[in-house]
């Protein structure tokens, strides 16, 4: 699964949404979020992101880990 991190904040380029084959990326108030229950880990979003905001969960830098929880909370409250 992939996570969208801090580089997306206020940037919201959106190329990731266009390439996702399972439509698991939604625009939130300040960034895009990947639904952890729907993501198939294809990597298309990571390759398309022009601001390098998307990380595979196992490669997520320590300082970006809160963004995984932020995505979980976003989808939990939908």
C-alpha positions as CSV (number, residue, x, y, z in Angstrom):
1,X,0.0,0.0,0.0
2,X,1.1,3.6,-0.7
3,X,0.9,6.7,1.5
4,X,0.7,10.3,0.4
5,X,2.9,12.5,2.6
6,X,3.7,16.1,3.4
7,X,4.8,17.2,0.0
8,X,1.2,17.0,-1.1
9,X,0.0,19.5,1.5
10,X,-1.4,22.5,-0.3
11,X,0.2,21.2,-3.6
12,X,-2.5,18.7,-4.6
13,X,-1.2,18.2,-8.1
14,X,-3.7,15.4,-8.8
15,X,-1.8,13.3,-11.4
16,X,-2.0,10.4,-8.9
17,X,-5.8,10.4,-9.2
18,X,-5.8,10.2,-13.0
19,X,-3.5,7.1,-13.0
20,X,-5.0,5.0,-10.2
21,X,-6.6,1.9,-11.7
22,X,-8.9,1.3,-8.6
23,X,-9.9,4.9,-7.8
24,X,-8.6,4.7,-4.3
25,X,-7.3,8.3,-4.1
26,X,-9.5,11.2,-3.0
27,X,-9.0,14.9,-2.5
28,X,-9.2,16.0,1.1
29,X,-9.2,19.5,2.5
30,X,-5.4,20.0,2.4
31,X,-4.1,17.0,0.5
32,X,-5.0,13.8,-1.4
33,X,-5.4,10.5,0.5
34,X,-5.0,6.9,-0.5
35,X,-7.6,4.5,0.9
36,X,-5.5,1.8,2.6
37,X,-8.3,-0.8,2.2
38,X,-8.6,-0.3,-1.5
39,X,-5.0,0.3,-2.7
40,X,-3.6,-2.6,-4.7
41,X,0.0,-1.4,-4.4
42,X,0.5,-1.1,-8.1
43,X,2.8,2.0,-7.8
44,X,1.2,4.0,-10.6
45,X,0.5,6.9,-8.3
46,X,4.1,7.0,-7.0
47,X,5.5,7.2,-10.6
48,X,3.0,9.9,-11.6
49,X,3.5,12.2,-8.6
50,X,5.4,15.3,-9.7
51,X,6.3,16.3,-6.1
52,X,7.5,12.9,-4.8
53,X,4.9,12.9,-2.1
54,X,3.9,9.2,-2.4
55,X,5.8,6.4,-0.6
56,X,5.4,2.6,-0.4
57,X,4.4,1.9,3.2
58,X,7.6,0.0,3.9
59,X,9.7,2.9,2.6
60,X,7.8,5.6,4.4
61,X,10.4,7.9,6.1
62,X,9.9,8.2,9.9
63,X,8.8,11.8,9.7
64,X,6.1,10.9,7.2
65,X,4.5,8.2,9.3
66,X,1.8,10.4,10.7
67,X,0.4,10.8,7.2
68,X,-0.5,7.1,7.1
69,X,-2.6,7.6,10.3
70,X,-4.1,10.7,8.8
71,X,-5.3,8.7,5.7
72,X,-6.7,6.0,8.0
73,X,-8.6,8.6,10.0
74,X,-9.8,10.3,6.8
75,X,-11.4,7.1,5.4
76,X,-12.7,6.0,8.9
77,X,-14.7,9.2,9.1
78,X,-16.3,8.9,5.6
